[in-house]
Each structure stands twice: as structure tokens, then as C-alpha cells.
């Protein structure tokens, strides 16, 4: 067989049209012919280059086309190009300059200035839309850059995926991520993932992972298969990544979202919002369940294109943050220098609809053997009442949510009479766990030391903690003979309203509940600022903080006889950035050994301090007092500014 | 392009304007993209998209479902784009007299391949775009372009060789 014929066949095979009558001569020629092997590699590379081209922004032409179509009866002529436009077009043709117009970023072009009134409305609009979603199907094309920096995966080092997502409210979800990357020779694991959620069952299957820096040598093959049964409703661990459908959690606080403009994706008008990756993690939750992915810097910028009508995220991309700290982080994470103008991750809907799922559709296609039992069993209200020996209290106002699953737990480390009731509508949910036999010296439920009291009117006092990446907004209520834990993705004011309609009267928690005992003999006591000042007279507080920060919890921390004070400042709308800005101050404590390998010496308040970029922490010892400021939302300049304002 | 529901196409054929609007909504992005690939100018691509749908609206009654609706619509789009390119060839001569073309300096490989694709003869470029960029099969592409699949096999092979040469990767070039 001649090279010409082999290369012609190679080309056809690349296009999915092999000649099935071809003899073994083709394979044997290819195995020994260097020019033909090179042809194959070059053809692959051209495909990569041709397909790497970002989809061009698509204008919405529907109304324009329909105006023409409806005018057909009146025989209106097709709009003619103005001579000026024709000249531009023709000149572009001649110069090949039109290519430049094609290669503008992966996201739709930003057309008009933002509507300032809209920013504050977005969380409410997104939430309202989320309550109406009963069904959703979408296909996303995903591109990820620099998964492995060296040796490059391919010439441009881009991995490509296609994600198929299907959802049926309230808790049926299926996502398949297919790895379309052409890996070089070697045992590169295909990053194919399947995630399924079906009420009380959850399953995930992906490749067994190993550090991406060591690929492909560390790959041992095998699959990572996990499944859960007895899943409680809206379980944060066996997560249904609802933000991929409507980013309710991601956009729960408007203060960290900036409107970047408008555009269009798959012909639909979108609003483009920008936020830090750290605040957008719920949008990436479905990718982070397993498999291997590149890391993102907390301050990398995420641009999300939200469909104006449905608020579905039709496209989102990650652009590297600017600055020396970002560059250092990249080096530590085995990433090349990443210019801030080039997206390193792009997910873009190819299609979506809200048609009901077909009959017989099942979101569970992963083998369900050996599932871990989470211990929740669904029951009727009568069953729950009989099992716990009491009738669960229910809110009079459910913010429009309808009763959903309820049941009890079989797990031994839970109160024997614990009951759970849940409510839902679209993607919104609320669950209430309750027990009448709580005897532990700590609050009932998944709340930590950062809860702050809120008044519930006639229902007394509750302790509220904002959402995290896996948990919703939470509240615990301690009432005589009854302890409740509430969790929800309702907006905070709605959540508080629902809690206020519970027929209970929450009381102030026993003081010892506010003392957390950590390993190593450390105690953390939640207290008031006045008490903290009394315990630590050297305590300084910032005069200047970035916009929107307010005093949060205050802790007195005792370690091996020494006392320190931690003061938190948070933005009320901020749910996911950890703890806002945290000041820790302790007398007589030296600078502890650095936690990060990569720390910088900086001048702060007249002494030499230390900055840890990864922890976003600035530490120094001043007049015998160890002080630190930590805030993942701040860069070094921001940390120095608040440090200098301490009085 | 997602193949529209046959019922929607059927309703549109019977003159249901709302059904036709649904078709426009579902297909306009892909029609525009194909047009843009072929004419290489966003403004003209918008006009080609509009013309293609207008044409589709007028001739929908004659669509008998022998091919997929998407293939049929791609074919119309391609024909409208070819018309626009022909029109522009006349205009181009005029434009060159008005303003001399300014080359765009961009040495990146992406720009190089974009230029190389641009400089392909139309018959090669349209096949390349439909197969490589839009991912159509030879059968579908053949239906759009009105050629036999065997022709596409030759065209794709020729196109790949031309692009390799344009990128300095012809025979004898270094292994990538």
C-alpha cells in the first residue's frame, strides 16, 4: 500500500469514515512508516487547533428574523447591507482581518453596560426561578487548560469534556462527564465521571485518582466507585449539585457578585456576572465529586453567563487572578504562568431544555452493590410519630414549600427519637431535624462555633450559621424538652420567617454549649466583645475594613494556659468565603512555625511580619503580642491595610 | 444542531408561525456560526442567517423529510453564504480601491490556522468547517454540499495536506 493511499485512509478514519474492506496492509504499513505516522499526528494537531477556536458570540436574531418572516405576506425586502458595512466586510475579506473578530474570548461579547438596579435583585430573581424548575436537561462543552504542565498533554495542553446533565425535582439528578481528550501515549486515565442521585440513593463512578503532577506514572488504573443508600433528603455529603441548574447557592449574596455585562449564549440573552472562584465553588461541585481536575486559585475570576429568562448558567469560565501571589501559587501547583486574559476553564451549554424526563428515565446507572447506608428511612407522619413517641413540630409558614420526605434514622450515634421532616419546591428545600432526648453538652445538629444568635419573635432565640459549600444555611433552636436543627437553601429572611412560625420557644443556649473543646486541650469559647476585652486587654480592633464587613463571633481561645482572642468580621450576604476576616491576638506567644512552605517577610506596623499567600494570613509580633489577620477575600495589600488600622 | 421535534417541523410546515419561531430559536445559533465560518464577518453572517431562515420559511412546504431538518437548514445556510461571498467578491475589488488591506500581525498558531483556513478555496473550506468544526458526518456533509461522500474523502485529505503545508508542517517537517 502506498503512503498516499494510507494517508487518505487516515484522514477518512479521523472523520469517522473508515474503509471497512481495507486489508491488514493498512495497519502494517502504518506501523512501520514514519511519514504516515507523522501525517496522523499532524492531522490530529490541526483538528485540535481548529476546534480550539472558541465559539463565537452569537447575537440573538430571533426577533429580527421573525419580523421579516411575519412581513413575508407584505413582501418586505430582506434588509440590505449599508454600503459602509459592505465595504468593511469586503476589506476584512481582503485582509483576512475577520479572523480577529472570531478569536475573541470564549464567552459572549459584552455588549451594553449593566443595569445597576439588577445587581441587588439577582439573588431574589435566581431564587424565585429556582422554585419553578421541575425538570432540566443540558449538554455542556468543557475545556480545561494546563491539567498537566509538563510534558504537555497535547500541543495546547487542553482537555475537553462533554457533560450531560439531567434533573427532575426535587431529588433526581444524573450527570455524565465524558473525557474527549486525546491523551498522548501512556496510561493516562480518562476522566470519565458518572454521578447519580435518586432520592435516598446516590452514586458516583470515576477513575481512581492520583496526583496530577505525577501522571501518567502514578496511574494504577481501576475505578473509584462510591454509592450511598438511606440518604437523607438534601444531604450535603451525598450532594445533588443543584447549582449547575440554577446557581442559587453561588449567587446567594449580591455583595460579592459584579455584573460584567450582557451577551448571548446559544442565541439566548444572558447577563454576565463576575465573582471570585472561592465564591463560585458550588457551581463546580459536580466536577469536584471525583476524578482529576486542575486547581483554581481562590481569587481567580469566574464569569457566569446567566440566561435572562430562566437564570440557568449557560456558560461559565475561569480567568486567572492577577498578581505575584497568584503566580507563586501557580508555581507551587505545577502550573505554568497563566495570563489573566486567557480562560483556563470554560463550560458552555450546547443545548438545554426543561422538558419532562422521558418515561422510565432513571438517574441511577452505576452498580449499587456495597452501598454505604447513611441510616435514613422514609416513613409516613404516623410512622415518625409512632417511632419517636411524639408528633414532630411543623412550621405554620413554609415559604411556599410543600411537604416532602420525612422519616427517622437507624444510626446508633444519633438520638433514638430523632425525626426529620422536609419541604421542597423546585430546587428550594428546607429540612427540620428534632429530638426530645438531647443530652449532649453541645448544640444539636451540624453547626459549629461560628453560629450567632437571631431573634425569632414569638419563637424565641435561634442560632444561625451561614451556608458552606456542602451545607445550607443552618439554625439550631434549644427549647425546653425539644432541640431542633434546621437547614435550608431559602434566602436568609425567608428561612428566619419559617423558623419564626415554629410552635416552639427557643431559649438562650447553656453557657457550656458555647465552649468547644478541640483536640490538644484547646478550648474555644464564644463570648461577647466586652468579655473578650476583659480577658485580653491588649486586644486591638480594626478602624478600617472593606465595605460591608460587620462584627461576627468573638472567641476566647485557651491553649496550654495561654489565652488568646479571635474576632471575626463577616459580610452578611457572604456565605461561602469561610470566616470573613479573622483577627487572632495572643500575649506572650512567639511567631509559630510557618505552615506554608512559601512565606514572605513584610513590613507591618513597624516590625517585620510574615505573609502566607496560601492561607491569606499576615502575622507579626508587636509589643510581646502575637497578632494575625486572615481573610481569603483579601490580597496582601488588603491585609496590610486592615492591619495598619488596628487600634 | 439539535434536531428539532418532528411535530414542531410539521406544525411549521402547516404554517404555524409560533412553531417556526421555535425552530428559529433552536437553530439560529448554529446557522449563524456556520454562516460566520463561511463568510468570516459577523455583520454579514447575521444577514446570511436572516436570509437562510427567510428562505427556509418560504420553502418549508417543500421539505418532505427526506433528510434531517438540520441538514436541510445547513444546506440553505451554505447556499446563502455562497451567494454572499459572490456578492462580496465584486465589492472587494471596490473596497481595495477605497482602503488598502492592513495585515493583522498575530503570530500565534491559532491565528496561523485561522488564516490558513481562510485562504482555502471555498469548496475545501466549507467541507472542512462542516466536518471538523461542526462534527458532521460525510453523509450529512454530502447532503449539505450536494456532493457524493467519496468527494469529501478526497477534499478532506487535500485540505489537511494544504493546512500542514501552510503551517510549515508538510513532509519533512519536524515531528510535533
Interface residues (C-beta under 8 A of the other chain):
Chain A: X7 X8 X11 X12 X15 X16 X17 X35 X38 X39 X41 X42 X43 X45 X46 X47 X49 X50 X51 X52 X53 X55 X56 X58 X59 X60 X61 X62 X64 X65 X66 X68 X69 X70 X72 X78 X79 X81 X85 X86 X87 X88 X89 X90 X91 X92 X93 X94 X95 X96 X97 X98 X99 X100 X101 X102 X103 X155 X266 X267 X351
Chain B: X2 X17 X20 X21 X24 X25 X28 X29 X32 X33 X36 X39 X40 X41 X42 X43 X44 X46 X47 X49 X50 X51 X53 X54 X57 X58 X88 X91 X92 X94 X95 X96 X98 X99 X101 X102 X103 X104 X106 X109 X110 X111 X113 X114 X115 X117 X118 X119 X128 X131 X132 X133 X137 X138 X149 X152 X153 X154 X156 X157 X160 X161 X163 X164 X167 X169 X171 X173 X175 X176
